[in-house]
Amino acid sequence: MGGERVGLRELSRRAVREEITEAATALFVERGFEATTVDDIAAAVGMSQRSVFRYFATKEEIVLGHFALVVDDMPAALRARPAGEPVWTSLRRVFDVLVARGEAPEHRQRMAPVHRMVFGTPALLAGYLQKLQRTQDAVVAALSERAASAGAPYAPDDPAPRALAAAAFGCLVAAQHSWIASGGKGSLAGALDRAMATVGPRG
């Protein structure tokens, strides 16, 4: 029962974070990042500023929450892939959690403006890349677990899992830049496919 209560509490917390993030994103797109205050966000969700800060330490974190809700799911998405699937294919499929959110009807119109805001604001971009690095480290751990489970563990000094993860996440960022350059009119999934095909295994 205790574990169930913790699980429900975490789901509830995630739902509130999602609500704050969605309301904040609408305000940021409408007014701009600098012109939107935490008080504005709090008012939009019917909370006090203090309550908002229980879920996000800074205004920057609220913007990045748009990505955090999905990038945190990437290691689990990798673990869910078939054990015999080529690693590069699995890594491409991991990014579908981000693509799916961006293509959802309720997010589609905001995704491109949010990307432009994050990639065009140094403090936000730094925070986003830090979060991606933490997620990439978790993906490396998942790749190592997968190799060990298959009976072919990586040696401690083998650069392969980090090289693969770094290349894949580099392709993700390259695809996001490409998608922003298209004005959000192209397909993020298509940009990812092109980026990963550029550096992926041949033949």
Buried (B, 14 or more C-beta within 10 A) or exposed (E): EEEEEEEEEEEEEEEBBBBBBBBBBBBBBEEEBEEBEBEBBBBBBEBEEEEBBEBBEEBBBBBBBBBBBBBBBBBEBBBEBEEEEEBBBBBBBBBBBBBEBBBEEEBEEBBBBBBBBBBEBEEBBEBBBEBBEEBBEBBBBBBBBBBEEEEEEBEEEEEBBBEBBBBBBBBBBBBBBBBBEBEBEBBBBBBBBBBBEEEBEEE
